Amino acid sequence: MWVVKMKRLVSVLMVFVVVLAGGCVGTSASLSSEKIRDSLNNVKTGEYSLVSSVNATYLYQPLNLSGKWTELLTVRGVFHRSKNLSAGNLTLRLNTTLPEGTVNLSVPYFINGSEVYMKLHGEWQEATPITLKTSVKNETLTFRTRITSATNVSSQLNYLEKILESKNVTLNKTDNGYYLFVRLTGDELAPLFSGNTSGVTVKGGWLEANFTKEGTPYYMGEHAEMSVSGKGFLVNMTVNMKITLKNINEPIEVEIPSDLREFIKRQKLLEPLEDMKSYRSNLTLRVECIQNLTPFTYVTTSTSEVLSWVNENGSVSHVLVVVEDPLLGGRMVLFNSTISEKNGRLTMTSDENDLFSIENVSWSGRSVYSHLTQEILLDMLLHSNFTMEKTDEGYRVYLNLTNTPAKFFDFVNSKGKALGTISTGENAGVTDFNGYLEANFTAEFLPVSYRIHATYTLRNGFIDAEMIYDLTGRFWDVNGNIELPKSER
């Protein structure tokens, strides 16, 4: 992400896809609001479907950029409210008028209590906002859509009950039961939008619902007009949703898949690593590329080093990237700067001069250099079946990568890009791969050190290159009192 030249990430849009539902407090000759609420509470199991569409226009003033955004989300699943479990499949289509502005996603999901998981590329992971990136005029714009709440049946029914308690509306009798239609203000709709709602304005909308003669809801529809605004951008959008319940309270078994159980177990084990609040760290990557060009052997070496200080108020990292290339003049310093993030302000400094400074970067989370040492280890272990043994100091973890080269290259082409300056290639064209990860933890399972090492042959046209990839990470004073140094070098 950051190699030689930093790219500015602009969070242009965050669409909160949350299923909305509504109801009434008014009474009917044969159906009271109390009876409807009892029916809502008695919905224990069933099948569930949702279709949600979003149509939006956006304006990004710094680039004089405007366009359209459309989203179609479809969810099909089953639920067991007594066990607080839900499972099914989710399909998402995103389109924008920006180049490469399309995402198509179809994944299984599983809800265990308040936790939502999705199975991406064959591996379970916690559901997070999906990110759509595209480059325009040397800028990288990031679109995010939150889809987790759309899979939670209980949250929809609970909201419907709250509307019944707070609104006074009329139910219309139909051949099959009762129909509800109610207009809602922006304040009434706003609580339905999860996550950070800063900059989100709900202007209003309406809600409809169908009930059986006994008061059980089987259909809900919602319409909302809203906007998202921030520094330099404005998005206006229309949201429409349709929710259908069927086979209510029929026998349904929802069991946690065995591979998800293993993931949750690893997730629990790695919580101390994920929840670290402060530390010092050193991350060093050395990539060596050896090409036999008869009668010469051509060796190119890249070395990257990140020395970081992290606490709850921010972070500071000294980053040095050096390449040794005999054909290009020997040793070259490609990057030598200090990057600090304090109170939502990201600053890069080189030779005591500010190269740039960006405000309001809290949305970028832990994507700056200083957290790479922590993130790399967490990402590699969270989705892998590693082995663990007790030692006198704590634990030793070992992960054999030889039989799963794709896992290594997934890392290289994501987190590793922030460090590597030599193209290591995709998994295709790679032979003779050998690799491993080993790490040491304290008795509290806080990280001490780790190493990721891999060797392989990379086929590049008619030339074979022998690659040696060696990355080491080290931590000190984890969760201790860490003072951030001055960012100037």
Buried (B, 14 or more C-beta within 10 A) or exposed (E): BBBEEBEEBBBBBBBBBBBBBBBBBBBBEEBBBEBBBEBBEEBBBBBBBBBBBBBBBBBBEEBEBEBEBBBBBBBBBBBBBEBBBBBBBBBBBBBBEBEEBEBEBEBBBBBBEEEBBBBBEEBBBEBEBBEBBBEBEEBEBBBBBBBBBBBBBBBBBBBBBBBBEEBEBEBEEEEEBBBBBBEBEBEBBBEBBBBEBEBBEBEBBBBBBBBBEEBBBBBBBBBBBBBBBBEEBBBBBBBBBBBBBEEBEEEBEBEBBEEBEEBBEBBEBBEBBEEBEBBBBBBBBBBBBBBEEEEEEBEBBBBBBBBBBBBEEBBBBBBBBBBBBEEEEEEEEBBEBBBBBBEEBBBBBBEEEEBEEBEEBBBBEEBBBBBBBBBBBBBBBBBBEBEBEEEEEBBBBEBBBEEBBBBBBBBBBEBBBBBBBBBBBEBEEBEEBEBBBBBBBBEEBBBBBBBBBBBBBBEEEEEBBBBBBBBBBBBEEBBEEBEBEEBEE
